[in-house]
């Protein structure tokens, strides 16, 4: 089997691959995401393009040192009316983020790129749409109190894999893409490239 390397230390993405039965090694990419985003924004790139660029940068950075493997890079951006949103650093900011998203639809652009021997061999972007319902202040406060700083790892400050799904009145798109890794297309690619049993 061709080895698989995930160019990420993301616990969520590692959990998705592990649960799917994929044998892989996780390696941090070393990509300065903040600097890359700033450069891409300065060039006028939108949230979808930024997710794709960052996923590619991660895959290529690790592929340079692991040419034997299929290296998977992934990134996700939150797009509210064309504006890019970054992760917040405090629960007070998380509260404001949920208030800002409340009653509105946003997109999560989930990009995944595979590289081998320093060359991109596959790209994929999926963009689920999610709408936060008009949740009460008390519901938001209770949600933040239950989950605390764990929510700061999500750009939307929510986790649909737990009771955060109660924040929404509409979700359209693939569950795994919402979690940050479009899984079925990736599994198809890994089988095609001899990294998974067919």
C-alpha positions in Angstrom: 0.0 0.0 0.0 1.2 3.5 -0.8 1.6 5.4 2.6 -0.7 8.2 3.4 0.4 11.3 5.3 -2.0 13.9 6.6 -0.3 17.4 6.4 -2.1 18.5 9.5 -2.1 18.2 13.3 -5.9 18.8 13.3 -7.5 16.4 15.9 -10.8 16.6 14.0 -9.3 15.5 10.6 -7.2 12.8 12.3 -10.3 11.5 14.0 -12.2 11.4 10.7 -9.5 9.4 8.9 -9.0 7.1 11.9 -12.7 6.3 12.1 -12.8 5.6 8.4 -10.1 3.0 8.8 -7.4 4.8 7.0 -3.8 4.1 8.1 -1.9 7.4 8.0 0.8 9.5 9.6 0.1 13.1 10.7 2.8 15.7 10.1 2.5 19.4 10.7 3.0 21.3 7.4 4.9 24.3 8.9 2.9 26.6 6.6 2.4 30.1 8.1 -1.3 30.2 7.5 -1.8 33.8 8.7 0.9 35.2 6.4 -0.5 33.1 3.5 -4.0 34.4 4.1 -2.9 38.0 4.3 -1.1 37.6 0.9 -4.0 36.0 -0.7 -6.5 38.6 0.6 -4.2 41.3 -0.7 -4.4 39.7 -4.1 -8.2 39.8 -3.9 -8.7 36.1 -3.4 -12.0 35.0 -1.8 -12.7 32.5 1.0 -13.1 29.5 -1.4 -9.8 30.2 -3.2 -8.0 30.8 0.1 -9.1 27.4 1.4 -7.9 25.8 -1.8 -4.5 27.6 -1.8 -3.8 26.7 1.8 -4.7 23.1 1.4 -2.3 22.9 -1.6 0.5 24.7 0.3 0.2 22.2 3.1 0.2 19.2 0.9 3.2 20.4 -1.2 5.2 21.4 1.9 5.0 17.9 3.4 5.3 16.2 0.0 8.7 17.8 -0.4 10.0 15.7 2.6 7.8 12.7 2.1 7.9 12.0 -1.7 7.1 8.3 -1.2 3.6 9.1 0.2 0.3 10.5 -0.9 0.2 13.7 1.2 -3.2 15.1 2.0 -3.5 18.8 2.8 -6.8 20.3 3.9 -8.2 23.7 4.9 -11.5 25.2 5.7 -12.7 28.8 5.6 -16.0 30.4 6.7 -17.6 32.7 4.2 -20.3 35.1 5.3 -21.5 37.1 2.3 -18.1 36.8 0.7 -16.1 37.9 3.8 -13.5 35.6 5.3 -13.8 34.8 9.0 -10.9 33.6 11.1 -10.9 31.7 14.4 -11.4 33.7 17.5 -9.3 33.7 20.7 -11.7 34.0 23.5 -15.2 32.9 24.6 -16.4 36.5 24.5 -15.4 36.7 20.9 -17.1 33.3 20.3 -20.3 34.7 21.7 -20.1 37.7 19.3 -19.4 35.3 16.4 -22.5 33.2 17.1 -24.5 36.4 17.5 -23.1 37.6 14.2 -24.0 34.4 12.4 -27.4 34.0 14.0 -30.3 34.2 11.5 -28.0 34.1 8.5 -26.6 31.5 6.1 -22.9 31.0 5.7 -20.6 28.7 3.7 -17.9 26.4 4.9 -15.4 25.9 2.1 -13.6 22.6 2.8 -10.7 22.1 0.4 -8.5 18.9 0.2 -5.5 18.5 -2.0 -3.3 15.4 -2.5 0.3 15.6 -3.6 2.8 13.0 -4.5 6.6 13.5 -5.1 6.2 17.2 -4.8 3.4 17.5 -7.4 -0.4 18.1 -6.9 -2.2 15.0 -8.2 -5.8 15.9 -7.0 -7.9 18.8 -5.8 -11.4 19.0 -4.4 -13.5 21.7 -2.7 -16.9 21.3 -1.2 -19.0 24.2 0.2 -21.8 23.2 2.6 -24.3 25.9 3.5 -25.4 26.3 7.1 -28.0 28.6 8.6 -28.0 29.5 12.3 -31.5 29.8 13.7 -32.5 32.8 15.9 -31.2 31.1 19.1 -31.9 33.0 22.3 -29.1 34.6 24.3 -29.6 32.1 27.0 -29.2 29.2 24.6 -26.0 30.6 23.2 -24.6 31.3 26.7 -25.5 27.8 27.9 -23.8 26.3 24.8 -20.6 28.3 25.4 -20.6 27.3 29.0 -21.0 23.6 28.2 -18.2 23.4 25.7 -15.9 26.3 26.6 -12.6 26.7 24.9 -13.1 23.6 22.7 -15.2 25.8 20.5 -12.3 28.1 19.8 -10.9 25.4 17.4 -13.9 26.0 15.1 -14.0 29.1 12.9 -17.8 29.3 13.4 -17.5 28.6 17.2 -19.8 25.6 17.0 -19.5 21.9 16.6 -22.3 20.2 14.6 -21.0 16.8 15.8 -22.4 17.5 19.3 -25.4 19.5 20.6 -24.2 22.5 18.5 -26.4 21.0 15.8 -29.2 22.6 17.8 -28.0 26.0 16.8 -29.1 25.4 13.2 -32.4 25.4 11.4 -30.9 24.4 8.0 -27.8 22.5 6.9 -27.1 21.6 3.3 -24.1 19.6 2.3 -21.8 16.8 3.3 -21.3 16.1 7.0 -17.6 15.4 6.7 -17.0 18.5 4.7 -18.7 20.5 7.5 -16.2 18.8 9.9 -13.3 19.9 7.6 -12.5 17.0 5.4 -14.6 15.9 2.4 -14.2 12.2 3.1 -15.9 10.2 0.3 -14.0 11.9 -2.6 -10.8 11.5 -0.7 -11.4 7.8 -0.1 -12.1 7.3 -3.8 -8.7 9.0 -4.6 -6.8 6.9 -2.1 -8.3 3.6 -3.5 -7.4 4.7 -7.1 -3.8 5.5 -6.0 -3.3 2.2 -4.2 -3.4 3.6 -0.7 -6.6 1.8 0.3 -7.9 -1.7 -0.5 -10.2 -1.7 -3.5 
